[in-house]
């Protein structure tokens, strides 16, 4: 019996000895730091699944994956930059929301797909402006423990606003939109005690952080990142990204920066500027100037809503997503999943917008989780693949001169150039996108006499009609002005049959950021328009029954979905009579306008290309219908269409079918102006 026990002991000792040698060998030939990192990683993993009702405050500052730590507050303006970084997948970011005791009550981790930075992330701590940071409070101790951690090579940033008032105002506005409750408090009396507490916290943190000598500390004021010129904005963004630890010489990042930097100039982020919050609190909204100015015009474009409501909408629209999908983010070789497969015959149509299915079309309308800080998905809004239309964008992408773009497109000689009347300020640019056939008809090449015009004529080439039908090119470009002219302040679309008068006066008096003429048949609705559209197409496609059948199939498919969705009934309850979209005006760089136009574009691309059928749909789905208004009648006329290729010298042909027709002396005046010599317009070919 004893011999058996002795044998077991011997085997057990030998096993322990073997384990010892294995461990000794492993420690000698394995990097010890990797073991320590595994322990730290496990600790981080634990913090991902904690019950946030518990006070979990260990920020794991020794984690070597942290590239930068940012301390900030809600309402400081940093989240628009973080949303951009996350949407474009430029870095991994972790956001920890702290309560008044500096306990983590909410935590989000946003992962980048880039393999080169997968082990690094930016840590953001959002500190409450009502926290108790007096010594020796719990919050004071935890901030001190984290901020004093000597982590070599890690930048620590305190991001704030100079304006404490605006920080608190914007916190209230964002909370109002998240909870869908009563209008936010904006009275100065409501903020008196809050401002005092917030000022105390911000001043303390600013003083405290600057005393830590062994850590790379930087204090950034949100206002210092705002610039009016694109070049200055790009320099500021580059410096900020470098401070966050990103490689700004990386080609992908440089391309994204070039593509998106216009989204952060002062005109584009008016809804997050400190001056706006100060004016709300002080009730000092500036009066409207009598002359045309683009600066601060947003104060007067809120329509029937209050400016505060319009501002809250704009902030929420940005958080819901306004970064359009770019070519580098488009998955190649996608296949349609719908039946019937509309992409078999409309290949370019599907590729241009990356909409291959009903689910693709629905993405924009999906409500973001209000518990999240922002949407992280780029939205589908055309230009998903390279095309001739990118050439237009590249040409105007850095143009600060053309603050108002008057835009038209004519394919297959379907119209003459639209007419305008009135002064042409140096900030106005008239741009006509034409196929070669129309280009040569309007401006014959030498030795023919050159026609003088104030329009800049751009030849898109013989393949300008890349979409399944020439008219679809027109309807698509009508919804994509904001993509081609990113720095423009106003974009005015004119069909060839439109005639717009006194544009300077119109923009000076504008009371909303989107408007168009009322339809000539004043009781025309979206539901009624379906049959009228089919009849117009029947007249136009008499020689092509196959095309007519396809048009009708697309329209009926759209009508069926709109009925199922309840769109027509909602539009009728709102008493929405149709626009005449031959003329369409909108203020660029307003977040809600961007989302609405992208939605309209997607409807045109996915269903019937006739924009009239879907002009209100995206506005209703996105709850933005109050942003749309009618253009006053005394600023425009509409004519009939006039083919021009058969004319030796292109002339305006006033055909009054379905048009608003001036008469007598007014008709003579308009005719003379439409054919007058205004200013030389250069010829341009793209390709």
N, C-alpha and C positions, 0 to 999 in steps of 0.2 A: 504494500500500500504506500509506504514511504518512498519507495523507488519511483512509483508512478507520479507522486506529487513533486518529487525532485526533478523528474524529467519535464513536467509541465512548467516548473519555475525556470528551468534552463531555457526552454523554448520561449517563454515570455520575456526573459532578459535579453535573449538574442534579438527578439522582435524590437524591443525598446532601443537596443544598440543600433539596429538597422535604421530605425526612424531617426535617431540622432545623427548618424552619418549623412542621411539624405537631407535633413534640414540644414546641417552644417555646409554641405555642398551647395545647396540652393542659395543660402545667404551669401556665400563667398562669391558666387558667379552670377548673382542677380542684382540689378540696380535696386538698392533699398528704397529709393524715392518712389519707385513704382508701387511698392507695397504700401507706403504711406499714402500715395495717391489713391490706391484702391480703397483704403479706409475712408479717406475724405470723400471719394465718390459715393461710397455707401451712405455716408452721412447726408450728402446732398440728396441722394435718392430718397432717403427717409423724409427729408423736408418736403419732398414733392407730394407725399401721400398723407401728410399729417392732418389731424382734425384741426381746422383753423379756429375753432372755438377755444383751443388751448393757446397759451402764450408761448409761441415758438419764435424765439428772437435770435437764435444763433445764426449769424449771416455767413458763417464758414469763410472768413476772410482769408484763410490760408490756402484756399483752393487755387491751385495754379492755373485753373482754366479761366479765372477772371482777368479780363484785359483792362477794364475800366470800371470804377464805381461812381455812380451819379446819385447825388442827394438832391431832391427837389420836392415840390408840392403840387397838388392839383391846381390847374389854372395858370401855370407858369408859361405855357406855350411850347414846352419841349416835346409833347406827345405828337405833334404834327411831323416832327423830324423822325421820331422813333417809328411812327406808322409807316413813313416812307422807307426807312431802312428795313423794316420787317417785311413790307409788301414786296420790295425788290430783292429780298433775301440777301442782303449785304452783310449781315452779321447775326449771330445768335444773341438774343436778349432775354433777360429775366427781370420781371417787374414785381416788386414786393410792396404791397400797400400796408402801411403801419397805422395802428390806432393811437389813441392818446397816451397809451403806455408803451408805445413802440413795439407792440406785438404784431406779428404778421397776421392780418385778417383776410388777405386776398393775395394770390400769387399766380402769375402767368409766365409761362416759358414759351418763347417763340424761337423755333429752330430754323436755321438756314440749311439749305441743301448743299452748300459749298463744302467740299471735303477738306479744303485747305484751312478752314476756320472752325471745323466742327468741334474742336476741343476747347475753343475760346468763347467766352460770352461776356456781354456787358451787363453788369448788375445795376439795377435802378431801385433806390429806396424812395418811396413817396411818404413824406412826413406830414402828419396832420398839423394844421395851423392852430389847433386848439390843444396841442399836446402840452404836458407838464414837463418842461426840460430844466427846471430849477434843480440845483444840487441839494440833496442827494437823491432825486427822484429815480424811479426805475428807468424812465426814458433817458434821462441824462446819463445814467451809468451805461446803458446799452449803446447809445450813440458814441460815447467816449471809447468804449471797448472796441467798437468796430472801426471808428475813424482813426484811432491811434495805432492800429495794427500796422507794423512796419512791413509792408509787402513790396519787395523790390520790383521796380519797373511798372507799377500800377499807377495810373493817373486816377485821382479822385477829384470830382467836379461838383461844385455846388451851383445848380442852375436855378435861377430865380428871375423875377421881374423887378425892375426899378419901381414900378407902380404896384403897391400893395392893394390899392383900391381895385385895380383891374383883376388882380389874382383872385380876389374874393368874388367880384362880380361874375367872372367867367366860371368859377366854381358853382355858383348859383344857377347860371344859365344851363350848364351841362347837367346838373342834378335835375333840373326841371324837365329837360328832354328825356332823361333816362327813366324818370318815374311817371311821366305823362300826367303830372299833377297840375295844380293851379299855377298861373303865371308867377315867375320868380320874384322874390323881394329885390327891389332896386332902390328903396328909399335909403338916404344917407343915415337916418336915425337907426335903421335896422343894423347897419354895419358899424356903428360907433364903437361898441364894445369889442366886436370881432376884429376891427382894424387895430385897436390898441394891443390886443393879444398877439395878432399876427406880426405886427411890427416888432414886438418884443422877441418873438421866436426867431424871425429872420435876422434881426440885428445880432442876436446872440450867436446863431450859427455862423453868420458871416465872420464875426470876430473870432469865434472859436477855431474855425477851420484854418484861418490864416495864421494861427499860432503854432500849428503842427509843422515843424521845420523839416522832419525827416521824410515826409511824404510829398509826392508831387500833387500839389493842390492848385486848383484853378477855379475862380468864381466867374461865371458867365451870366450876363444879363440878357434876357430874351430880346430886348430892344436893340442890342448891338448887332444882332444877326440879320436885321431887316435893312434892305437896300432897295433903291428904285431902279438901278441899272443892273442888267443881267450879269455883266462881267464882275461887278462888285459882289453880287450875290453868290456867284460861283466861287470866288476866292474865299468868301466867308464860310460857305458850306465845306469847301476843301479843308480849311483849317479846323473846322469843328469835327469832321470825320477823322482827320489825323489824330486829334486829341482823344477820340474814342478808341484809337488803336487800329483803325482800318488802313489798309494799304491803298492810298489814293493814286498810286501809279499803276494799279491793276487795271487792265484794259476794260474788263466788264464794268467795274465801278466808274471809270472815266466816261464810258458810253452812257451809263445810266445818269450820271451827273449832268452831262451835256443835254440829255433828253428831258430831264425833269426839273432842271434848276429854275425854269421860269415859274414853277409852281410856288416858289418861295420869295418872289419879289414883292414889294410892298402892296402893289395893286392886287396881287393874287391872295394875300393873306390879310386883307383888310378886316376880316371877321375875327382876327386874333391879335389885333394891334392894341397896345396899351392906351393910346389916345381915345379909342372908341369906348373902352370901359370907363375911363375918367369922365368922358362927356355924358355917358348914361347916368353915372352917379351924381354928377353936378347939374344934370338936366340942361345941358348947354349944346344941344344939337345945332350945328351951324346952319344959318339960313342959306337958301339956294341962290347962287349968283345969277345975274341976268345974262351973262355970256356963257358960251360953251366951255366947260372945264371937265376934265376927267378925274381930277383929284377930289376925293371925298364925295363923289356923286352917289355912292351907295347909301348915304343917309336918306336919300329921297326916292329910292326905287323899291320901297316895300309894299306898294300898292295899297290895298285896303287894310292890311295888317299893321300892327305897330312895328316900329323899327326894332324894338327889343325882341319881338316874336320872330321877325325876319332874321335877325342876328342869330337867335337860338337855332332856327331851322338850318341856317348856313353852317353853323358849327357841327350840327348833327350830320348833315349831308357829307361834310368832309370826313367825319369819323366812319360813316357808312361806306366810304370808298370813292375816291375820285382819281386814282392812279390807273390809267388805261393800260391794258395789256399791250406789251411791245413785242416786236418780232422775235427777240431772243427768248421770250417766255412762252412762245407758241410751240406746242408739241407738233412735230412734223408727221405727215402721213396719217392724219386722223381719218376715220371713216364715219359716215353717217349711220345713225342707229334708228332713225325714224322710218316708218313705212307709210306711204311710198318714199323712196329715197330721193329727196329733192336735189341732193348734191351730185347726182349723176349728170344732170344737164346744167346745173348752176355751179360748176366746180369753183370758179374764181369767187363767186358770191359767198360761198361757204368759207373759203380760205381767207378772204379779206377780213371777215368778222369773226372767224373761228367759231361759227355757230353751226354745228352739225346735228343738233338734236333739240328737242323741246326743252330738255334740262339745261342745255347751254343758254338758251334764251331766258330761262327762268332765273338764272343765277343773280342777275341784278336786283330782282324783286325779293330775294330771300332776306328776311329781316335778320340783322345781326343781333347777336346776344347782347342785350344791354348790360350784362354783367362783365362783358369784355371791354377793354379800353377802346378798341377800334376794330374795323374789318381789316383783314390781312390779305384779301384776295384782290388782285388786279381785275378791273372790270372790262368786259368785252365792249369795244367801242370802235371797231374798224381798225385798219392799218396793222392787222395782226401778221401780215406777211409783206415783204417789200413789193412796192408797185410804183407806177408812174406818179401817183399822187404824193408819194414821199418827196419827190423833187420839189413840189410846191412848198411843202413844209420846210424843207432844207433851205429854200430860198428866203423865206420870211421868218425863220425861227429866231433870228437875232435882230429883227427889224423893229426898232423903237419908234421909227418915224410914222409908220402907218397905224395910227391909233384907232381909226375907224376904217374898216374894210367893207367896201360895197362889192359884193361877190355875185357872179353869175356863171353859169355853165351852159353851153349850147352844143348839142351833138347832132350831127347829120342835118345841119342847116335848118333846124326846126323853128328857130326864131331869129330875129335881129337882136342887136344889143338893146337892153332896156334903157328907158329914158329917165333922166333926173333933171331937176331944176333948182337953181339957187347957187349960192356961193360954194366954192370948193376950197376949204382951208387946206393948208399944207399937211395937216394930219390926216386927210382923207386919201385913201388909195382905192381906185376902181380896178378890180381884177376879174378878167373873163377867161375861164378855162374852156378851151375849144378843141375839138378834134381838127385834124388837118384840113378836111374838106370845108368845114365852117370857117376856119382860120383864113384860108385862101379866098373864100367868098367875101368875107368882111374886109380883109386887107390884102388885096391881090399883090403878088410879088412883082418886083421890077421886071420889065420897064413900065408896068401899069402905074398910073398915078396913085400915090399913097394917100389914103384917107386919113384925115386928122381927127383924133378922138382923145378924150381924156381917159379912156380905158387902157390898161395894160393888158395886151392880148398875149396869152400863153398857149402855145401849141403843144398839146399833150401827145400828138402823134396820131398815126392811123389807127392804133389800137386803143384809143382812149375809151372806146365803148367796151371795156373789159367785162362788164357785167352782162348778164344773160340778155338784157334788152337795153337799147340806148337810153330810154327814159329812166331806167333804174340808176344809171350813172348820175343823172341830174338829181334824182330824189335822194341818193346817198350823199352826194356832196352838200346838199342842202342841210343835212343834219351834222356835218363834220367840219364846219368852219372852225370850231374851237380846236380841232386837231391840227389844222393846216396853218393857222395864224395864232400861235400861242401867246404872243405879246400884244395882240390887238385888244383894245378896250371895248369897242362895239363892233358887232358883225351884222351886216344888213344883207340879207339874201334877196335878190330880185330875179324873178323869171323874166324871159324876154318880153312878156306881155305887160309887165309892171311898169309903172311910172310914179316916181316918188318926188315930192316937192318939199322944199325948205327943210332939208335934213338937219341943218344946224339948229333951227328952231325946234324941230321935233325932239332931238336929243337933249336939248336944254330943258324942255318941258316934261320929259319922260317921267312917269310916276311908278313904273314897274320895270323889271329887268327883262321881261319877255313880252312881246306884243306883236300882233299881226292884224290885218284888216278882217272885218266881219265878212262872211260869205255874202255874195250878192243876193242870194235867196236867204232872207234873214231867218227863216224858220227851218233851214236845213240842219239836220242832226247827223251824228255818226251812223246811226242805224239806217236812216233814210238814204244816206249817201251811197250805200252799197249798190242798190239797183241803178242809180244814176251813173255810177262809175262803170258798171257792166255795159250799159247802153253806149256810153262814150267810147269804150274800147271796141264794142261791136262795129261802130261806124269807122273807127280807125283801122281795124284789122279785117276789112272785107276781103282782102286778097290773101289772107293767111289764117284760115280757120283753125289750123293747128296751134298757132300762137294764141288765138282767142280762147280756145279750149283750156290752154294752160293758165292763162290769166284768170279765167273764171274759176278754175279749180283752186288756185291760190286764194282768191277772194272768198270763196265759199268755205274753205278750210279756216280762214281767219274769222269769218262771221260765226262759224260754229263755235270756235274757241271763245270768242268775245261774248256770245250768248251764254255759254256754259259758265264763264267767269263772272257774269253779271255786269259787264262793262256798260252795255247799252242802257240798262235800267238805272245804273248809278249816274251815267251822263245825263239821262233825262231828268232824274231827280234834281240834279244840279243846274238844270236848264241850260245846258251847254249847246249853244248853236255854233256852227262850224266857223273856223277860220277860212280865209282865202290865202293859202300858203304860197301864192305867187310872190308874196312879199312877207318876209319874216325877219324880225329884229330882236336881238338879244345882247345883253351885257355879258361879255366874256369874263372869265375868272370869278364867277359866282358859283360856289360848289353845287348848289341845288340845280342850277341851269345845266351844269356839266352832266349831272346824273340823268336829268330829264332828257337831254339831247342824245345821250348814249342809249337810253331806253328806246327813244323814238327810232334811232338808227337801227337798233336790233329788230324792232317790229317790221320796219321796211325791208330788212334783209331776210328775215325768217318767213314772213308771210307775203302778202301782196305788196309790190313795190310802190303802190300809190299812197303817198304820205298822208293824203287827206283822210284816209280811212283810219289811221292810227295816231293822228296828231295829238289827241287827248289821252290816249291809253296809258302811256308811261307816267304822265302827270297824275292820273287818278291812282294808279297802282302805287306810286311813290308818295302819295299824299301831298302833291305839290301843285294842285290845280289852282290854288289861290295865288300862285306866282305868275299866272298867265292872264294877260289883259288884251283888250282890243285897241287897235291903232285908230286914232281919231280920223274921221272921214275926210277932213279938209286937207290931209297931207298926201293923198294918193289918188291915182286912177288906175284902172286895169283895161288893157286892150285885148284884142284877139291875137291868136298866133299867126305868124306870117312867115312862110317859107322864103328863103333868100337865095338859094343856090341857082335858081333859074333866072335871077335878075342880073342884068349886066352891071348895074351899080346898085348895091344894096340900099334900099330905102325902107323907111317905116311904112307899113301898110296898115292903116287903122281899120281893122275889121271888128265890128262891135258885138259879135256873138258872145253871149255870156260875159259881158264886160260892163264896166261903168263908163259911160260915154259922155265926155264933155261936148258942148255944142257951141255954135256961133263963134264969136271972137276968141273964146277960150280954146276952141279946137284949132283955130289958126295959130294962136300963140304957142300951143304945145307942139304943133307940127313944125313950126319954124325953129323952136328950141331943139327938138329931137334931131334936126338935120343941120344944126349949126356947128361951126368949128369951135371947139372949146380948148383943147390942149393936145399936143402931140402925144400919141401913145406908142411906145416902142413895140416891135415884134420880138417875141421870145419863143424859142423852141426848147423843149425839155426832152431828155432821153438819155 
